[in-house]
Amino acid sequence: MNFILIAVLVLGAIGLIAALVLYVCSKKFAVYEDPRIAQVQEVLPGANCGGCGFAGCGGLADALVKGADAGSLDGLMCPVGGQEVMGKVADLLGMAIANGEPMVAVVRCNGSCQNRPKIAEYSGLRSCAAMNSCGAGETACGFGCLGCGDCVAACQFDAIHINEETGLPEVDEEKCVACGACVKACPRHIIELRKKGPKGRRVFVSCVNKDKGPVAKKACQAACIGCGKCEKECKFGAITVEGNVAYIDHTKCRLCKKCVAACPTGAIHAVNFPAPKPKPEVETGQSDAASTASTSVTSSATSPVESKVKEEQA
C-alpha cells in the first residue's frame, strides 16, 4: 500500500513540476498574434491560390494587417475575391483602397493547327514543361503554345481549356480570377494578365515569336513579322516592336483598333468588340427605277428648250 501511495505522490509531483515549467515557458516565449489576422483571413475566399504573391490566404492576411499598421494597402490585392472582398477587408481594418482594374489571362499565340502545321511527332511525357525542355516541340515555331495543357492543370477555377480544333488554350473570362497560376505554369510565357477593359474589350498582339519576319511567317501564317506598321499607326505610343515582335501596352491602349486593320498577318486580336455593321445594299430594281426617273426628269426639263431652238432654226 505504501508503494502505491509513494508512486502516486511521485507522479503527482512530476506532473505539477511539468505544469509549472510549461506555464513559465508559455509566458516567457509567447508570440503575440494580432486577432485581426484571423478576422481578415475569414473574409478572404480561402482559395490559397498564390495569385496575391503570398503562399496562401494566411500570408496575405498577415501582410494586409501589417500594411494597415503602416498606413497603406497599396500593392496588396486578392485576385479571387476582387474589389468586393478587398472592400470588406478595408472596412475591417479601417482603411481605404484604390479601385483596381479587373484583369484577365490572355493567350498570346495564333498557332492553331491550320496556321501552324506539325512537322514532328513528340513521344514522351505529355507536359509542356517536358516538351519544351526537349526542343522546339511538334511545330517549326520555337516560341508558341505547345498544347499539352499545363495551364489547364494549374487553374483551380476551371477557367481555361484546350480547344480541340485549334489545339490552343482558351480562357473563360467569366471564370478567370486573374490568379496568375496559368501564367506561371506556361514554360514559354505566352500567357499574361492584361486589363480586362471596358465591356471586356481589349486589343493585344497574339504572338511572341522573336524570329525575323520570313522565318516567323514560314513557321506560322498568323505570326507577327515585326514590320512596324501597327507601331506607326498607333497615335498613343501604346505599341512597341522589340526583338522582331510587337507588343501593345494595355495601360496606354485606347482601343481604337487602327492597329488591327494595319496588321498584314492578322496577328493583332480585338476581343469582344461589336461586329461592324454591313453597308446597306441598294436593290437593282430600285436603282434602275431611280435612274429611269432621273433620265425622265432631265428629258422633260430640257425638251422645251430643244423645241424653242428648233423653232428658231426653222
C-alpha positions as protocol buffer text, in pm:
chain_id: "A"
residue {
  index: 1
  type: MET
  ca { x: 0 y: 0 z: 0 }
}
residue {
  index: 2
  type: ASN
  ca { x: 286 y: 235 z: 83 }
}
residue {
  index: 3
  type: PHE
  ca { x: 445 y: 165 z: -257 }
}
residue {
  index: 4
  type: ILE
  ca { x: 125 y: 266 z: -438 }
}
residue {
  index: 5
  type: LEU
  ca { x: 92 y: 586 z: -236 }
}
residue {
  index: 6
  type: ILE
  ca { x: 453 y: 678 z: -296 }
}
residue {
  index: 7
  type: ALA
  ca { x: 412 y: 619 z: -670 }
}
residue {
  index: 8
  type: VAL
  ca { x: 103 y: 839 z: -682 }
}
residue {
  index: 9
  type: LEU
  ca { x: 277 y: 1116 z: -489 }
}
residue {
  index: 10
  type: VAL
  ca { x: 584 y: 1098 z: -713 }
}
residue {
  index: 11
  type: LEU
  ca { x: 379 y: 1109 z: -1035 }
}
residue {
  index: 12
  type: GLY
  ca { x: 170 y: 1394 z: -896 }
}
residue {
  index: 13
  type: ALA
  ca { x: 482 y: 1591 z: -808 }
}
residue {
  index: 14
  type: ILE
  ca { x: 629 y: 1532 z: -1155 }
}
residue {
  index: 15
  type: GLY
  ca { x: 303 y: 1646 z: -1319 }
}
residue {
  index: 16
  type: LEU
  ca { x: 291 y: 1958 z: -1102 }
}
residue {
  index: 17
  type: ILE
  ca { x: 650 y: 2050 z: -1179 }
}
residue {
  index: 18
  type: ALA
  ca { x: 597 y: 1989 z: -1554 }
}
residue {
  index: 19
  type: ALA
  ca { x: 285 y: 2205 z: -1549 }
}
residue {
  index: 20
  type: LEU
  ca { x: 474 y: 2488 z: -1379 }
}
residue {
  index: 21
  type: VAL
  ca { x: 756 y: 2462 z: -1633 }
}
residue {
  index: 22
  type: LEU
  ca { x: 514 y: 2471 z: -1928 }
}
residue {
  index: 23
  type: TYR
  ca { x: 331 y: 2767 z: -1778 }
}
residue {
  index: 24
  type: VAL
  ca { x: 650 y: 2966 z: -1732 }
}
residue {
  index: 25
  type: CYS
  ca { x: 770 y: 2881 z: -2084 }
}
residue {
  index: 26
  type: SER
  ca { x: 437 y: 2975 z: -2240 }
}
residue {
  index: 27
  type: LYS
  ca { x: 452 y: 3314 z: -2074 }
}
residue {
  index: 28
  type: LYS
  ca { x: 817 y: 3379 z: -2142 }
}
residue {
  index: 29
  type: PHE
  ca { x: 822 y: 3264 z: -2505 }
}
residue {
  index: 30
  type: ALA
  ca { x: 468 y: 3364 z: -2601 }
}
residue {
  index: 31
  type: VAL
  ca { x: 430 y: 3501 z: -2956 }
}
residue {
  index: 32
  type: TYR
  ca { x: 161 y: 3763 z: -2990 }
}
residue {
  index: 33
  type: GLU
  ca { x: -67 y: 3725 z: -3289 }
}
residue {
  index: 34
  type: ASP
  ca { x: -286 y: 4012 z: -3388 }
}
residue {
  index: 35
  type: PRO
  ca { x: -650 y: 3895 z: -3370 }
}
residue {
  index: 36
  type: ARG
  ca { x: -722 y: 4100 z: -3684 }
}
residue {
  index: 37
  type: ILE
  ca { x: -522 y: 3848 z: -3889 }
}
residue {
  index: 38
  type: ALA
  ca { x: -776 y: 3575 z: -3816 }
}
residue {
  index: 39
  type: GLN
  ca { x: -1062 y: 3815 z: -3887 }
}
residue {
  index: 40
  type: VAL
  ca { x: -916 y: 3916 z: -4223 }
}
residue {
  index: 41
  type: GLN
  ca { x: -847 y: 3554 z: -4313 }
}
residue {
  index: 42
  type: GLU
  ca { x: -1213 y: 3473 z: -4254 }
}
residue {
  index: 43
  type: VAL
  ca { x: -1313 y: 3742 z: -4503 }
}
residue {
  index: 44
  type: LEU
  ca { x: -1072 y: 3616 z: -4772 }
}
residue {
  index: 45
  type: PRO
  ca { x: -1207 y: 3342 z: -5004 }
}
residue {
  index: 46
  type: GLY
  ca { x: -965 y: 3075 z: -4879 }
}
residue {
  index: 47
  type: ALA
  ca { x: -859 y: 2960 z: -5226 }
}
residue {
  index: 48
  type: ASN
  ca { x: -488 y: 2963 z: -5131 }
}
residue {
  index: 49
  type: CYS
  ca { x: -405 y: 3002 z: -5499 }
}
residue {
  index: 50
  type: GLY
  ca { x: -98 y: 3220 z: -5452 }
}
residue {
  index: 51
  type: GLY
  ca { x: -222 y: 3478 z: -5703 }
}
residue {
  index: 52
  type: CYS
  ca { x: -171 y: 3752 z: -5446 }
}
residue {
  index: 53
  type: GLY
  ca { x: 200 y: 3677 z: -5430 }
}
residue {
  index: 54
  type: PHE
  ca { x: 187 y: 3502 z: -5092 }
}
residue {
  index: 55
  type: ALA
  ca { x: 186 y: 3134 z: -5004 }
}
residue {
  index: 56
  type: GLY
  ca { x: -181 y: 3143 z: -4909 }
}
residue {
  index: 57
  type: CYS
  ca { x: -463 y: 3350 z: -4763 }
}
residue {
  index: 58
  type: GLY
  ca { x: -293 y: 3343 z: -4421 }
}
residue {
  index: 59
  type: GLY
  ca { x: 15 y: 3514 z: -4562 }
}
residue {
  index: 60
  type: LEU
  ca { x: -197 y: 3777 z: -4738 }
}
residue {
  index: 61
  type: ALA
  ca { x: -399 y: 3840 z: -4421 }
}
residue {
  index: 62
  type: ASP
  ca { x: -79 y: 3898 z: -4224 }
}
residue {
  index: 63
  type: ALA
  ca { x: 51 y: 4135 z: -4494 }
}
residue {
  index: 64
  type: LEU
  ca { x: -277 y: 4327 z: -4503 }
}
residue {
  index: 65
  type: VAL
  ca { x: -273 y: 4382 z: -4127 }
}
residue {
  index: 66
  type: LYS
  ca { x: 89 y: 4497 z: -4139 }
}
residue {
  index: 67
  type: GLY
  ca { x: 6 y: 4723 z: -4432 }
}
residue {
  index: 68
  type: ALA
  ca { x: -283 y: 4876 z: -4239 }
}
residue {
  index: 69
  type: ASP
  ca { x: -50 y: 4946 z: -3947 }
}
residue {
  index: 70
  type: ALA
  ca { x: 194 y: 5110 z: -4191 }
}
residue {
  index: 71
  type: GLY
  ca { x: -89 y: 5322 z: -4333 }
}
residue {
  index: 72
  type: SER
  ca { x: -126 y: 5177 z: -4685 }
}
residue {
  index: 73
  type: LEU
  ca { x: -266 y: 4869 z: -4860 }
}
residue {
  index: 74
  type: ASP
  ca { x: -113 y: 4957 z: -5198 }
}
residue {
  index: 75
  type: GLY
  ca { x: 13 y: 4653 z: -5390 }
}
residue {
  index: 76
  type: LEU
  ca { x: -195 y: 4409 z: -5184 }
}
residue {
  index: 77
  type: MET
  ca { x: -481 y: 4251 z: -5372 }
}
residue {
  index: 78
  type: CYS
  ca { x: -679 y: 3927 z: -5366 }
}
residue {
  index: 79
  type: PRO
  ca { x: -746 y: 3843 z: -5732 }
}
residue {
  index: 80
  type: VAL
  ca { x: -1006 y: 3581 z: -5646 }
}
residue {
  index: 81
  type: GLY
  ca { x: -1217 y: 3799 z: -5418 }
}
residue {
  index: 82
  type: GLY
  ca { x: -1167 y: 4113 z: -5624 }
}
residue {
  index: 83
  type: GLN
  ca { x: -1285 y: 4457 z: -5520 }
}
residue {
  index: 84
  type: GLU
  ca { x: -1579 y: 4322 z: -5320 }
}
residue {
  index: 85
  type: VAL
  ca { x: -1361 y: 4121 z: -5080 }
}
residue {
  index: 86
  type: MET
  ca { x: -1093 y: 4389 z: -5063 }
}
residue {
  index: 87
  type: GLY
  ca { x: -1362 y: 4642 z: -4974 }
}
residue {
  index: 88
  type: LYS
  ca { x: -1468 y: 4427 z: -4679 }
}
residue {
  index: 89
  type: VAL
  ca { x: -1107 y: 4390 z: -4569 }
}
residue {
  index: 90
  type: ALA
  ca { x: -1054 y: 4765 z: -4593 }
}
residue {
  index: 91
  type: ASP
  ca { x: -1365 y: 4830 z: -4383 }
}
residue {
  index: 92
  type: LEU
  ca { x: -1246 y: 4578 z: -4126 }
}
residue {
  index: 93
  type: LEU
  ca { x: -906 y: 4743 z: -4100 }
}
residue {
  index: 94
  type: GLY
  ca { x: -1036 y: 5099 z: -4124 }
}
residue {
  index: 95
  type: MET
  ca { x: -851 y: 5167 z: -4449 }
}
residue {
  index: 96
  type: ALA
  ca { x: -932 y: 5288 z: -4798 }
}
residue {
  index: 97
  type: ILE
  ca { x: -825 y: 5108 z: -5114 }
}
residue {
  index: 98
  type: ALA
  ca { x: -789 y: 5227 z: -5469 }
}
residue {
  index: 99
  type: ASN
  ca { x: -1017 y: 5074 z: -5728 }
}
residue {
  index: 100
  type: GLY
  ca { x: -801 y: 4829 z: -5920 }
}
residue {
  index: 101
  type: GLU
  ca { x: -863 y: 4743 z: -6283 }
}
residue {
  index: 102
  type: PRO
  ca { x: -1002 y: 4389 z: -6328 }
}
residue {
  index: 103
  type: MET
  ca { x: -752 y: 4165 z: -6503 }
}
residue {
  index: 104
  type: VAL
  ca { x: -786 y: 3853 z: -6716 }
}
residue {
  index: 105
  type: ALA
  ca { x: -549 y: 3593 z: -6855 }
}
residue {
  index: 106
  type: VAL
  ca { x: -471 y: 3624 z: -7228 }
}
residue {
  index: 107
  type: VAL
  ca { x: -315 y: 3357 z: -7451 }
}
residue {
  index: 108
  type: ARG
  ca { x: -74 y: 3527 z: -7692 }
}
residue {
  index: 109
  type: CYS
  ca { x: -45 y: 3264 z: -7964 }
}
residue {
  index: 110
  type: ASN
  ca { x: -205 y: 3235 z: -8309 }
}
residue {
  index: 111
  type: GLY
  ca { x: -55 y: 2895 z: -8375 }
}
residue {
  index: 112
  type: SER
  ca { x: -366 y: 2693 z: -8444 }
}
residue {
  index: 113
  type: CYS
  ca { x: -348 y: 2364 z: -8630 }
}
residue {
  index: 114
  type: GLN
  ca { x: -436 y: 2550 z: -8951 }
}
residue {
  index: 115
  type: ASN
  ca { x: -187 y: 2834 z: -8910 }
}
residue {
  index: 116
  type: ARG
  ca { x: 100 y: 2627 z: -8774 }
}
residue {
  index: 117
  type: PRO
  ca { x: 112 y: 2268 z: -8907 }
}
residue {
  index: 118
  type: LYS
  ca { x: 304 y: 1997 z: -8727 }
}
residue {
  index: 119
  type: ILE
  ca { x: 641 y: 1891 z: -8861 }
}
residue {
  index: 120
  type: ALA
  ca { x: 728 y: 1631 z: -8595 }
}
residue {
  index: 121
  type: GLU
  ca { x: 565 y: 1389 z: -8353 }
}
residue {
  index: 122
  type: TYR
  ca { x: 651 y: 1412 z: -7984 }
}
residue {
  index: 123
  type: SER
  ca { x: 662 y: 1084 z: -7791 }
}
residue {
  index: 124
  type: GLY
  ca { x: 710 y: 1126 z: -7418 }
}
residue {
  index: 125
  type: LEU
  ca { x: 559 y: 1277 z: -7106 }
}
residue {
  index: 126
  type: ARG
  ca { x: 262 y: 1484 z: -7220 }
}
residue {
  index: 127
  type: SER
  ca { x: 363 y: 1804 z: -7048 }
}
residue {
  index: 128
  type: CYS
  ca { x: 450 y: 2147 z: -7184 }
}
residue {
  index: 129
  type: ALA
  ca { x: 748 y: 2170 z: -6948 }
}
residue {
  index: 130
  type: ALA
  ca { x: 881 y: 1831 z: -7062 }
}
residue {
  index: 131
  type: MET
  ca { x: 825 y: 1901 z: -7432 }
}
residue {
  index: 132
  type: ASN
  ca { x: 982 y: 2245 z: -7407 }
}
residue {
  index: 133
  type: SER
  ca { x: 1293 y: 2101 z: -7244 }
}
residue {
  index: 134
  type: CYS
  ca { x: 1329 y: 1859 z: -7537 }
}
residue {
  index: 135
  type: GLY
  ca { x: 1335 y: 2130 z: -7804 }
}
residue {
  index: 136
  type: ALA
  ca { x: 1103 y: 2329 z: -8027 }
}
residue {
  index: 137
  type: GLY
  ca { x: 811 y: 2088 z: -7996 }
}
residue {
  index: 138
  type: GLU
  ca { x: 599 y: 1950 z: -8277 }
}
residue {
  index: 139
  type: THR
  ca { x: 598 y: 2261 z: -8499 }
}
residue {
  index: 140
  type: ALA
  ca { x: 857 y: 2488 z: -8655 }
}
residue {
  index: 141
  type: CYS
  ca { x: 778 y: 2767 z: -8406 }
}
residue {
  index: 142
  type: GLY
  ca { x: 1001 y: 2754 z: -8103 }
}
residue {
  index: 143
  type: PHE
  ca { x: 805 y: 3025 z: -7919 }
}
residue {
  index: 144
  type: GLY
  ca { x: 437 y: 2931 z: -7945 }
}
residue {
  index: 145
  type: CYS
  ca { x: 197 y: 2717 z: -7743 }
}
residue {
  index: 146
  type: LEU
  ca { x: 283 y: 2350 z: -7703 }
}
residue {
  index: 147
  type: GLY
  ca { x: -78 y: 2250 z: -7634 }
}
residue {
  index: 148
  type: CYS
  ca { x: -18 y: 1994 z: -7359 }
}
residue {
  index: 149
  type: GLY
  ca { x: -238 y: 2173 z: -7108 }
}
residue {
  index: 150
  type: ASP
  ca { x: -7 y: 2258 z: -6818 }
}
residue {
  index: 151
  type: CYS
  ca { x: -207 y: 2579 z: -6783 }
}
residue {
  index: 152
  type: VAL
  ca { x: -532 y: 2381 z: -6766 }
}
residue {
  index: 153
  type: ALA
  ca { x: -395 y: 2164 z: -6486 }
}
residue {
  index: 154
  type: ALA
  ca { x: -272 y: 2467 z: -6293 }
}
residue {
  index: 155
  type: CYS
  ca { x: -607 y: 2651 z: -6298 }
}
residue {
  index: 156
  type: GLN
  ca { x: -814 y: 2588 z: -5986 }
}
residue {
  index: 157
  type: PHE
  ca { x: -1120 y: 2766 z: -6124 }
}
residue {
  index: 158
  type: ASP
  ca { x: -1187 y: 2566 z: -6444 }
}
residue {
  index: 159
  type: ALA
  ca { x: -1131 y: 2886 z: -6643 }
}
residue {
  index: 160
  type: ILE
  ca { x: -902 y: 2757 z: -6919 }
}
residue {
  index: 161
  type: HIS
  ca { x: -937 y: 2463 z: -7159 }
}
residue {
  index: 162
  type: ILE
  ca { x: -770 y: 2334 z: -7474 }
}
residue {
  index: 163
  type: ASN
  ca { x: -976 y: 2382 z: -7788 }
}
residue {
  index: 164
  type: GLU
  ca { x: -962 y: 2051 z: -7974 }
}
residue {
  index: 165
  type: GLU
  ca { x: -1000 y: 2216 z: -8316 }
}
residue {
  index: 166
  type: THR
  ca { x: -726 y: 2477 z: -8278 }
}
residue {
  index: 167
  type: GLY
  ca { x: -508 y: 2296 z: -8024 }
}
residue {
  index: 168
  type: LEU
  ca { x: -477 y: 2620 z: -7826 }
}
residue {
  index: 169
  type: PRO
  ca { x: -592 y: 2705 z: -7473 }
}
residue {
  index: 170
  type: GLU
  ca { x: -893 y: 2931 z: -7440 }
}
residue {
  index: 171
  type: VAL
  ca { x: -975 y: 3140 z: -7133 }
}
residue {
  index: 172
  type: ASP
  ca { x: -1328 y: 3172 z: -6998 }
}
residue {
  index: 173
  type: GLU
  ca { x: -1320 y: 3534 z: -6885 }
}
residue {
  index: 174
  type: GLU
  ca { x: -1631 y: 3485 z: -6670 }
}
residue {
  index: 175
  type: LYS
  ca { x: -1449 y: 3227 z: -6457 }
}
residue {
  index: 176
  type: CYS
  ca { x: -1097 y: 3370 z: -6470 }
}
residue {
  index: 177
  type: VAL
  ca { x: -996 y: 3542 z: -6146 }
}
residue {
  index: 178
  type: ALA
  ca { x: -652 y: 3654 z: -6269 }
}
residue {
  index: 179
  type: CYS
  ca { x: -470 y: 3447 z: -6007 }
}
residue {
  index: 180
  type: GLY
  ca { x: -175 y: 3402 z: -6244 }
}
residue {
  index: 181
  type: ALA
  ca { x: -141 y: 3026 z: -6196 }
}
residue {
  index: 182
  type: CYS
  ca { x: -158 y: 2962 z: -6572 }
}
residue {
  index: 183
  type: VAL
  ca { x: 99 y: 3236 z: -6631 }
}
residue {
  index: 184
  type: LYS
  ca { x: 346 y: 3061 z: -6401 }
}
residue {
  index: 185
  type: ALA
  ca { x: 270 y: 2718 z: -6548 }
}
residue {
  index: 186
  type: CYS
  ca { x: 346 y: 2814 z: -6911 }
}
residue {
  index: 187
  type: PRO
  ca { x: 713 y: 2739 z: -6987 }
}
residue {
  index: 188
  type: ARG
  ca { x: 710 y: 2967 z: -7292 }
}
residue {
  index: 189
  type: HIS
  ca { x: 545 y: 3263 z: -7119 }
}
residue {
  index: 190
  type: ILE
  ca { x: 275 y: 3310 z: -7381 }
}
residue {
  index: 191
  type: ILE
  ca { x: 4 y: 3369 z: -7120 }
}
residue {
  index: 192
  type: GLU
  ca { x: -10 y: 3705 z: -6945 }
}
residue {
  index: 193
  type: LEU
  ca { x: -250 y: 3902 z: -6730 }
}
residue {
  index: 194
  type: ARG
  ca { x: -394 y: 4206 z: -6904 }
}
residue {
  index: 195
  type: LYS
  ca { x: -651 y: 4468 z: -6817 }
}
residue {
  index: 196
  type: LYS
  ca { x: -994 y: 4324 z: -6890 }
}
residue {
  index: 197
  type: GLY
  ca { x: -1104 y: 4652 z: -7044 }
}
residue {
  index: 198
  type: PRO
  ca { x: -1442 y: 4828 z: -7061 }
}
residue {
  index: 199
  type: LYS
  ca { x: -1715 y: 4579 z: -7152 }
}
residue {
  index: 200
  type: GLY
  ca { x: -1442 y: 4315 z: -7171 }
}
residue {
  index: 201
  type: ARG
  ca { x: -1291 y: 4476 z: -7481 }
}
residue {
  index: 202
  type: ARG
  ca { x: -916 y: 4452 z: -7532 }
}
residue {
  index: 203
  type: VAL
  ca { x: -660 y: 4455 z: -7811 }
}
residue {
  index: 204
  type: PHE
  ca { x: -338 y: 4255 z: -7800 }
}
residue {
  index: 205
  type: VAL
  ca { x: -71 y: 4102 z: -8023 }
}
residue {
  index: 206
  type: SER
  ca { x: -136 y: 3729 z: -8019 }
}
residue {
  index: 207
  type: CYS
  ca { x: 221 y: 3624 z: -8095 }
}
residue {
  index: 208
  type: VAL
  ca { x: 554 y: 3602 z: -7911 }
}
residue {
  index: 209
  type: ASN
  ca { x: 770 y: 3474 z: -8198 }
}
residue {
  index: 210
  type: LYS
  ca { x: 1101 y: 3663 z: -8197 }
}
residue {
  index: 211
  type: ASP
  ca { x: 1231 y: 3520 z: -8523 }
}
residue {
  index: 212
  type: LYS
  ca { x: 1273 y: 3751 z: -8820 }
}
residue {
  index: 213
  type: GLY
  ca { x: 970 y: 3808 z: -9039 }
}
residue {
  index: 214
  type: PRO
  ca { x: 1024 y: 3547 z: -9314 }
}
residue {
  index: 215
  type: VAL
  ca { x: 1119 y: 3276 z: -9063 }
}
residue {
  index: 216
  type: ALA
  ca { x: 823 y: 3355 z: -8835 }
}
residue {
  index: 217
  type: LYS
  ca { x: 584 y: 3366 z: -9131 }
}
residue {
  index: 218
  type: LYS
  ca { x: 708 y: 3030 z: -9257 }
}
residue {
  index: 219
  type: ALA
  ca { x: 651 y: 2871 z: -8916 }
}
residue {
  index: 220
  type: CYS
  ca { x: 305 y: 3025 z: -8866 }
}
residue {
  index: 221
  type: GLN
  ca { x: 80 y: 3200 z: -9116 }
}
residue {
  index: 222
  type: ALA
  ca { x: -56 y: 3435 z: -8849 }
}
residue {
  index: 223
  type: ALA
  ca { x: 273 y: 3525 z: -8681 }
}
residue {
  index: 224
  type: CYS
  ca { x: 387 y: 3878 z: -8609 }
}
residue {
  index: 225
  type: ILE
  ca { x: 660 y: 3966 z: -8860 }
}
residue {
  index: 226
  type: GLY
  ca { x: 779 y: 4279 z: -8681 }
}
residue {
  index: 227
  type: CYS
  ca { x: 702 y: 4506 z: -8978 }
}
residue {
  index: 228
  type: GLY
  ca { x: 618 y: 4800 z: -8753 }
}
residue {
  index: 229
  type: LYS
  ca { x: 303 y: 4907 z: -8937 }
}
residue {
  index: 230
  type: CYS
  ca { x: 98 y: 4885 z: -8619 }
}
residue {
  index: 231
  type: GLU
  ca { x: 353 y: 5094 z: -8429 }
}
residue {
  index: 232
  type: LYS
  ca { x: 337 y: 5369 z: -8694 }
}
residue {
  index: 233
  type: GLU
  ca { x: -43 y: 5358 z: -8693 }
}
residue {
  index: 234
  type: CYS
  ca { x: -80 y: 5396 z: -8314 }
}
residue {
  index: 235
  type: LYS
  ca { x: -113 y: 5761 z: -8207 }
}
residue {
  index: 236
  type: PHE
  ca { x: -93 y: 5687 z: -7835 }
}
residue {
  index: 237
  type: GLY
  ca { x: 251 y: 5528 z: -7812 }
}
residue {
  index: 238
  type: ALA
  ca { x: 99 y: 5201 z: -7692 }
}
residue {
  index: 239
  type: ILE
  ca { x: 281 y: 4975 z: -7941 }
}
residue {
  index: 240
  type: THR
  ca { x: 649 y: 4893 z: -7948 }
}
residue {
  index: 241
  type: VAL
  ca { x: 839 y: 4649 z: -8167 }
}
residue {
  index: 242
  type: GLU
  ca { x: 1129 y: 4479 z: -7992 }
}
residue {
  index: 243
  type: GLY
  ca { x: 1300 y: 4156 z: -8085 }
}
residue {
  index: 244
  type: ASN
  ca { x: 1106 y: 4130 z: -8413 }
}
residue {
  index: 245
  type: VAL
  ca { x: 770 y: 4116 z: -8235 }
}
residue {
  index: 246
  type: ALA
  ca { x: 517 y: 4388 z: -8150 }
}
residue {
  index: 247
  type: TYR
  ca { x: 367 y: 4440 z: -7806 }
}
residue {
  index: 248
  type: ILE
  ca { x: 69 y: 4652 z: -7700 }
}
residue {
  index: 249
  type: ASP
  ca { x: 83 y: 4819 z: -7360 }
}
residue {
  index: 250
  type: HIS
  ca { x: -268 y: 4774 z: -7221 }
}
residue {
  index: 251
  type: THR
  ca { x: -225 y: 5074 z: -6990 }
}
residue {
  index: 252
  type: LYS
  ca { x: -180 y: 5305 z: -7290 }
}
residue {
  index: 253
  type: CYS
  ca { x: -406 y: 5141 z: -7547 }
}
residue {
  index: 254
  type: ARG
  ca { x: -723 y: 5341 z: -7627 }
}
residue {
  index: 255
  type: LEU
  ca { x: -894 y: 5057 z: -7814 }
}
residue {
  index: 256
  type: CYS
  ca { x: -914 y: 5247 z: -8144 }
}
residue {
  index: 257
  type: LYS
  ca { x: -840 y: 4923 z: -8338 }
}
residue {
  index: 258
  type: LYS
  ca { x: -642 y: 5101 z: -8609 }
}
residue {
  index: 259
  type: CYS
  ca { x: -353 y: 4862 z: -8548 }
}
residue {
  index: 260
  type: VAL
  ca { x: -583 y: 4566 z: -8613 }
}
residue {
  index: 261
  type: ALA
  ca { x: -656 y: 4689 z: -8965 }
}
residue {
  index: 262
  type: ALA
  ca { x: -289 y: 4774 z: -9024 }
}
residue {
  index: 263
  type: CYS
  ca { x: -154 y: 4426 z: -8936 }
}
residue {
  index: 264
  type: PRO
  ca { x: -84 y: 4233 z: -9258 }
}
residue {
  index: 265
  type: THR
  ca { x: -88 y: 3887 z: -9094 }
}
residue {
  index: 266
  type: GLY
  ca { x: -382 y: 3922 z: -8855 }
}
residue {
  index: 267
  type: ALA
  ca { x: -161 y: 3878 z: -8551 }
}
residue {
  index: 268
  type: ILE
  ca { x: -343 y: 4150 z: -8355 }
}
residue {
  index: 269
  type: HIS
  ca { x: -669 y: 4044 z: -8195 }
}
residue {
  index: 270
  type: ALA
  ca { x: -960 y: 4265 z: -8090 }
}
residue {
  index: 271
  type: VAL
  ca { x: -1182 y: 4087 z: -7837 }
}
residue {
  index: 272
  type: ASN
  ca { x: -1550 y: 4149 z: -7753 }
}
residue {
  index: 273
  type: PHE
  ca { x: -1596 y: 4437 z: -7998 }
}
residue {
  index: 274
  type: PRO
  ca { x: -1930 y: 4454 z: -8181 }
}
residue {
  index: 275
  type: ALA
  ca { x: -1925 y: 4326 z: -8535 }
}
residue {
  index: 276
  type: PRO
  ca { x: -1909 y: 4604 z: -8797 }
}
residue {
  index: 277
  type: LYS
  ca { x: -2246 y: 4687 z: -8946 }
}
residue {
  index: 278
  type: PRO
  ca { x: -2279 y: 4584 z: -9312 }
}
residue {
  index: 279
  type: LYS
  ca { x: -2328 y: 4864 z: -9561 }
}
residue {
  index: 280
  type: PRO
  ca { x: -2686 y: 4885 z: -9691 }
}
residue {
  index: 281
  type: GLU
  ca { x: -2714 y: 4744 z: -10040 }
}
residue {
  index: 282
  type: VAL
  ca { x: -2940 y: 4914 z: -10294 }
}
residue {
  index: 283
  type: GLU
  ca { x: -3156 y: 4667 z: -10482 }
}
residue {
  index: 284
  type: THR
  ca { x: -3104 y: 4650 z: -10858 }
}
residue {
  index: 285
  type: GLY
  ca { x: -3469 y: 4715 z: -10938 }
}
residue {
  index: 286
  type: GLN
  ca { x: -3483 y: 5026 z: -10722 }
}
residue {
  index: 287
  type: SER
  ca { x: -3158 y: 5152 z: -10873 }
}
residue {
  index: 288
  type: ASP
  ca { x: -3285 y: 5109 z: -11227 }
}
residue {
  index: 289
  type: ALA
  ca { x: -3612 y: 5279 z: -11139 }
}
residue {
  index: 290
  type: ALA
  ca { x: -3429 y: 5575 z: -10983 }
}
residue {
  index: 291
  type: SER
  ca { x: -3207 y: 5600 z: -11289 }
}
residue {
  index: 292
  type: THR
  ca { x: -3508 y: 5592 z: -11523 }
}
residue {
  index: 293
  type: ALA
  ca { x: -3687 y: 5857 z: -11319 }
}
residue {
  index: 294
  type: SER
  ca { x: -3379 y: 6078 z: -11324 }
}
residue {
  index: 295
  type: THR
  ca { x: -3349 y: 6044 z: -11701 }
}
residue {
  index: 296
  type: SER
  ca { x: -3718 y: 6122 z: -11743 }
}
residue {
  index: 297
  type: VAL
  ca { x: -3690 y: 6438 z: -11533 }
}
residue {
  index: 298
  type: THR
  ca { x: -3388 y: 6552 z: -11728 }
}
residue {
  index: 299
  type: SER
  ca { x: -3561 y: 6491 z: -12058 }
}
residue {
  index: 300
  type: SER
  ca { x: -3872 y: 6679 z: -11954 }
}
residue {
  index: 301
  type: ALA
  ca { x: -3667 y: 6969 z: -11827 }
}
residue {
  index: 302
  type: THR
  ca { x: -3472 y: 7009 z: -12149 }
}
residue {
  index: 303
  type: SER
  ca { x: -3744 y: 6936 z: -12401 }
}
residue {
  index: 304
  type: PRO
  ca { x: -3895 y: 7292 z: -12411 }
}
residue {
  index: 305
  type: VAL
  ca { x: -3556 y: 7442 z: -12478 }
}
residue {
  index: 306
  type: GLU
  ca { x: -3487 y: 7200 z: -12755 }
}
residue {
  index: 307
  type: SER
  ca { x: -3826 y: 7280 z: -12907 }
}
residue {
  index: 308
  type: LYS
  ca { x: -3759 y: 7654 z: -12900 }
}
residue {
  index: 309
  type: VAL
  ca { x: -3420 y: 7607 z: -13067 }
}
residue {
  index: 310
  type: LYS
  ca { x: -3580 y: 7405 z: -13340 }
}
residue {
  index: 311
  type: GLU
  ca { x: -3846 y: 7675 z: -13397 }
}
residue {
  index: 312
  type: GLU
  ca { x: -3580 y: 7949 z: -13428 }
}
residue {
  index: 313
  type: GLN
  ca { x: -3385 y: 7738 z: -13674 }
}
residue {
  index: 314
  type: ALA
  ca { x: -3697 y: 7687 z: -13874 }
}
